Amino acid sequence: MLYTQLLAALAFGYLLGSIPFGLLITRAAGLGDVRNIGSGNIGATNVLRTGNKGLAALTLVLDALKGTAAVLIAGIYGPELALVAGFGAFLGHLFPVWLRFKGGKGVATYLGVLAGLAWKVALVFAAVWLAVAFLMRYSSLAALIASVAVPLTLFYLGRVDYAVLFAVMTAIVFIKHRANISRLLAGTESRIGAKG
């Protein structure tokens, strides 16, 4: 019975996470298919490349909230189901079935899952992201460093179950950012606020 519940939580989280808000929002605003510009993904950073900061902010919030919602709803039925549903939401955003498994890079949904499970650690993520972004002016680098801080903080706080989940999610975030990492190493990654 537990396996059935875990699979149901994973599927629920995946379906919720796979809602492509960036694509839906830009189409509804008459801006076409966001996958045809910039990096081609459906996340808030690429929506920002349409020039509409409001739509990018809305995408960021909704992509985070689907992770939080998955955790909170599944958590009603048990804490282990919250973890599984959160992971499912993260995977759904990265690999949405509706878009041939080509989604975003997962940072907003990662943060949303974290907020649902351990909101104080989500504040740590936000503080690290802001500090690195302010000092280095690279959004991708800020996200990568902040995501490394999360499992370390959770482990320090004694939440080993959460730490393991977020260590796996952090590894996936790094894989999804491999092109950004290559550009960071080459010195060609775009800085925050850079033109063009």
N, C-alpha and C positions, 0 to 999 in steps of 0.2 A: 504493500500500500504506500509506503514511504517513497519508493521509486516512482510510482505513478504521480504522486504529489510533486516530487522534484522535477519530473519531466513536464508536468503541467505548468509549474512555476517558470521553468526555463522557456517554454513555448510562449507563455503569457508575456514575459519580459521581452522576448525576442520580437513578438508582433508589435508591442508598444514601442520598442526602440527602433523598429524599422520604418516608422512613419517619417517620411522625408520632408520635414517641415521647411527646410531651406528651399527645396524645389517647389513645394506647394505655395509657399508665401510669395516667391518671386513670380511665379506664373499668375497668381491671383492679382498681383500688382501690375501685371502687364509687361513684365521685364523679360519674358521668355524663359528659356531653359538655362538655369544657372550652371549646368554642366558644360555649356558651350563657351564659358569664359574662364579665365585664370587657370586654376589647378584642375578644374573640371569636377571637383567634388561638391557635396551638398551642404557643407558646414558653414558656420557663420563667417569665417574668414573669407571664404569665397563669395558669399553673399555681399560682403562689404565691398568687393570689387565691382559691384554694380553701381557704387557711388551712393547707395542709400544706407546711411548709418542706422536709421530706425529699423529697417527690415533686418539688418544684420544683428542688431540687439535683440529683436524679437525672436529670430532664429536661435540665437545663443540661449535665451531663456527657455524656449520650448524644447530645445534639444537636451537641456539640463533637466527640465521638469519631467520628461518622459522617463529618465533614469530614477528620479526621486519617486515618481508615482509608482513605478514597478516595485521598488523596495517597500514603500509604505503599504501598498495594497496587499502584496504577497505576505508582508510581515504580520498581517492580521492573523494569518494561519500558522505562523511559526517563524522564528528567527532564521532558521536554516533556509526556509523558502525565500526569505527576503534576500539573502546572499545570492541564491541561484537566479532569482528573477532579475536582480540588479546586473548580474553578469550577462544574462540573456538580453537585457535592454542594451547593454554596451555592444554586444555582438550584433544585435539587430541594426544598430546605427551604422556600424562598420560594414555590414554585409546584408543590406536589405533585399529580401527576395523580390520585391517589386521592381528593383532597379538592376537586376542581373547581378546582385551581390556587390555592387560598387557604390559605397556610401561615403561617409565622412571619415575624419581621422580620430574621432571619438573623445576629444578632450572635454567638451561640454557635457556629454553624457556621463563620462567618467566622474566629473565633478558633481553631477546630479545624483549619481549613485552614492557617492561619498557623503553628500549632504543628507541623504536619507538614512544612512547607516551611522555616521559619526560627524555631526555638523561642526563640532569644534575642530576636527581635523580638516574639514573643508575650509575653515578659516585659515588654517596653516597653509594649505594649498594656495589660497588666494593671496596671502601675504607674501609667500615666496614668489609667486608669479609676478606680482606687482613690483617687488624689489628687483628681480632680475630684468623685467621688462624696462623699468626705469633706468637701471644702470647700463644694460647692454643694448637695449632697443631692438631686441629680437623676440617676437611673439613665440616662435617655435622653440627657441632655447628656453624661454621662461616656462613654457608648458612642460618641456622635458625635465627640467630641474625640479619643478614643483611636483611632478608625478613621481619622481624618485624620493622626494621628501615624505610622501604619503605613507608607503609601507614601512619606512623607517620609524616614522612617528607612531604608527599603529603598533608596531612591535615594541617600541619603548613603553607604550601605554599598557602593554600586556594583552592587546587584542590580536592574538596570533592568527585566529581564523580570518579576521578582516585583513591582516597584513599579508597573508598568503594570497587572498583574492586580489588585492591591489598590486602585489608584486607581479602576478600574472598579467593583470590589466596594463600595468606600466610597461612590461616587456612588449605587449602588443602595440601600445602607443609608440614605442620606439621603432618597431617594425613599420608601422604606418607612416612614420616621419623619416624614413630612411633617405628620401630625396632631400628633405630639409637638412638632415645631418650632413649629407654630402656637400650641400651648398654652404653650410656653416663652416665646414672644414676648408672649403675652397675660397671662402670670403665673399661669396656671391649671393648669400641669402638676403632678401629684402628686409630692411629695417622698418620698425614701426614709424609711420608718418612719412616714409619715403615716397616720392612722386614717381609715377609710372610703374 
